C-alpha cells in the first residue's frame, strides 16, 4: 500500500504518527522525506485532468492480450 502525505514539517506531531499507524497498522514501512515544492501538482483534480488527457491520447491503442504486463513492469523496475 502507498499513501502520500503533504504536510509542513512544523505540523509533524504525535497526531500525524497516529494517523500513519491507523492506516498501516503494525506493517513494516519505508519512509521517504522530500521537499514538496510549491507549483508541483498536488491537487487530485489536476492529476485527474492530466491523466484523462493521456487516456484520450491513447484511447484507440490496442494491447496484445498475450503480453504479460506484470512481467514487463518487473523488468522496468529492476
Residue pairs with C-beta under 8 A, 6 or more apart in sequence:
1 23
1 24
1 27
3 23
3 24
5 16
5 20
6 36
6 42
7 16
20 29
36 42
41 47
41 50
63 69
